[in-house]
Amino acid sequence: MAVDRLKLLADLYGFPFPEDLALSFEVLKKVKPLEPLKCLSDALDVHLVGPFEVLTGRFDKILPLNEMLLHWRFRTDPPELFTVAVRGEDEMHWGYWLKDPKAQDRSKTGHEGSTIACGSPHVRIYPQPVDRTFLGVVRLLLEVDHARVQELDSLGVMMEGEREQFTKLSRLRDTIGRYSGSHPAWLSKATGEEWLLGFTALTRPLRKKVADPPTLFTVALSRIDQHLLSNEPNEALQLVQFLWPKMNPKREGEIWPRLREIYQMTNRSVLGKICQMTEQYSQRTWVDIAEME
């Protein structure tokens, strides 16, 4: 009997992902039908992981060895971020930032309850809605690389490897464009820097370096506790999100118990479970790069 992979995905993660995930996969798997997880690997060094693995059938008969909620989760990721793609070069990763998993049931497209976010094991990055779709992120990455190679060509310093890269990028753009239909990020015929300039307002990543102001951190923790005692979880969560990009990894342990309490108050059971597992596996290696075939 055929496996309902969308149902399996919801069962493994505990909530339904935005419809955008399946729609993006339907397009991307046509790039490399026999190895869909590698469809972006040659041109962008980006590998599809996590939920995409479920959609390819990797877990149809064999369940993952580790809890799926920790699968491809980096230590610097907030609980709301669920990784769907990783770049091998620097471990930059992209995923769906779920503001509230329950909101997925109320939205046909999933946009009300999620947005695309990016993260890095070296720099804490807040969610930035560069595009609320995964195909939009793919177009962004493609045109950033295109603009970089194009600049090398204009300077007369393009090497043979970069010429091959340019060809791969063009081929990937043409293939996805052929199947992307009326997707807004793929309608423009512009490429490289010209495309980026047209999407300036949408393509500005928000980076915040890790810092550790002890006085501010201690005061914020105290204020979080006050909100929790007053049964004001939304205010407490806003403070946690304010602290997150400034937090030194050494102080992570002070945040997780409070986050778990916040999610228990707001009935976000999946996110609360992630907090609990994070405390339990605080020393584990969160991502196994060797899984990238």
Secondary structure by P-SEA (a helix, b strand, c coil): cccaaaaaaaaaacccccaaaaaaaaaaaaaccccccccccccccccccaaaaaaacccccccccccccccccccccccccccccccccccccccccccccccccccccccccbbbbbbbcccccccccccccaaaaaaaaaaaaaaaaaaaaaaccccaaaaaaaaaaaaaaaaaaacccccccccccccaaaaaaaaccccbbbbbccccaaaaaaaaaaaaaaaaaaccaaaaaaaaaaaccccccccccccaaaaaaaaaaacaaaaaaaaaaaaaacccccccccccc
